[in-house]
Amino acid sequence: MVSGGQVLIDETPDGRTELVMTPSFEAPLTEAHRYFLGIDEDGVSYFALQKDSLPGRMDQSARPAGLREAGLLLSPRDAGLMVHAVGLENWQRTHRFCSRCGERTVIAAAGHIRRCPACGAEHYPRTDPAVIMAVIDDSDRILLGRQVHWPEGRFSTLAGFVEPGESIEQSVRREVQEEAGITVGPVEYVASQPWPFPSSLMLGFMARAVSTDITVDGDEIHEARWFSRDELGAAFESGEVLPPYGISIAARLIELWYGKPLPTRSFV
């Protein structure tokens, strides 16, 4: 079940956390409420059931949770199902009318298409490509920034959306230049991560800086700093810098440079 970006999770007797797949109450299973997520290797089909709201704690352990929390606890399979379900739900909630003629659309293809009965247009789930990059200088320091709306101490890698007409490599260079005033040279793709907040696909890179003088834009980035490994480790230890949540690709990119896992940050 999914509602407002949350799902139900439960703790098993052996301490694992799982998605609640078979709730103890009845719910309508019309096409308007469920979205197909896939079939596993045993031939079991999985659907997301969209609800106006989720129940509170169903017993001593089952409870609603958002992706940032649940993603740290769930198995890769369950986390993948949750990301898929949340992404479809976000799209369904925000794309109920035809962008061509304005008429209300109807759900088709088990939740993967919204079709307009008036003009026949078909609309598909939106995915917005965004780049996220660990920028490293010639002294092997990493560039981390703090967005204007983030609390004190929260730093992460720079990121931004790909603009129409540019390659992802161009997007990396433009975003770093705009946000921190740093010129980037070589860019190397690392990995990607779906990030349904609400509909991003994060494309992760390692990038080599060819300049080091920081000038933040002040609109998106409030502060940016270069860190050596020792400096970042000391900042983590003192609490001056909070590590990204382990679920994020930002954490993976920083760890590639850092050379070891980042300190665990509990969900708040």
C-alpha positions, 0 to 999 in steps of 0.5 A: 500500500502507498499513500503520499509517498509512504508505505507500511513496513513491519518488523519480522521475528528475526529483526528484519524490516519488510513491506506489508504485503497482505494487510489485515483489512479489505480494500478495493482492487480496481484498476483505478487504485492499483498499479502493476510493479512486476513479477518475481522469479517465482512468478508472483505478481506485485501491485501497489495499492494507492490509498487516500491514507494509511492506517496507523500502527496495525499491531506492535510493529507495523507502521507507515514510513517514508522512503528516506527511512524505509530505504535504510531498513528494507531489503534491495527487493522491497526497497525497489518495490517501494521506489517503483510504487512511490514514483507511480503514485506521485505521477498519478496524483499530479498528472490527472488532466491532459496536457494537450486539451485539459480533460481529465485522463483515465488510468490504463496499462495497470497504472503506467499510462494515463489516457485522455478519452477526449483527444486520445493522447497517452501520457507516461510516467515522468522521469526527470534526469538530474546529475550529482557529482563528487568533485575532486581537486588536484590535492585530492580534496572533495567539494561539498555544499550546503543548500540554502534551506538545509540546516547547519552542518548538512553538506553533500555533493552538488547536484542539479537537473539536466537542461534541454539540449545539453549532454549529461557531461555538460550538465555536470560542468554547468551545475558546478560552475553555477553553484560553486564557481568551480571549473570542471575538466574530466567527468566519469560516470559512476552509477544511477539511482531513482529518486522519486522526490518527486520523479528524478533519476539521479546520474552519479559522476566523479568530476575533476576540478581544474580550479579551486576558488569557490564562489557560491551562487547564494540562490541554491548553495549557501556554503561550499567547502573543500575537505581532505579525508582527515578534515571530513573525518574530523568534521563527522566525529565532531558533528560539524558535518552530518553525513548523507543518509546511507540510502542516497547516491551522494553517500556512495559517491563520497565513499568512493573518494573517502575509501570507507563507509561513512558514519551511520546517520539515524533517521530523524 
